[in-house]
Amino acid sequence: MRAAGVDLGAVRIGVAFAPADAPVAVPYEVLERSGGRARDHRALAAMVTEMGAEVVVIGLPISLDGSEGPAAAGVRAEAEEIAAALEVPVVLHDERFTTVSAERMLAQQGVRGPARRRVVDKVAATVILQSWLDGRD
């Protein structure tokens, strides 16, 4: 199943992709927030269509104790808006530690400063999507 992974951030939206023939997530794109959520959602929908994704997996920021706070409520609300803009299912997936994991991977590869900021969101989306793919087995 072709899938898109999404890391919703306040400034950027990270996007990852997993092709149907290889259940491995890869970084795809970073979408800079435009200041208009509807515009951002249309841009994301265009990416999803371009990828041919059959499902979109959005990271849900759950607290360490397993509860959902204001950030999770915000992502749930935006995920509903995104689902309305898409013709494929949208699922939420626990994203605890994804940005930390992404930062650690980039640091190990020697990616620093501005270069890291440009890619960390799509790497976080990749971690979210890979976790979802691994959990399907």
Secondary structure, DSSP 8 states (H G I E B T S, - for coil): --EEEEEE-SSEEEEEEE-TT----EEEEEEE--S-HHHHHHHHHHHHHHHT-SEEEEEE---TTS---HHHHHHHHHHHHHHHH-SS-EEEEE-TTHHHHHHHHHHHTT--HHHHHHHHHHHHHHHHHHHHHHHT-
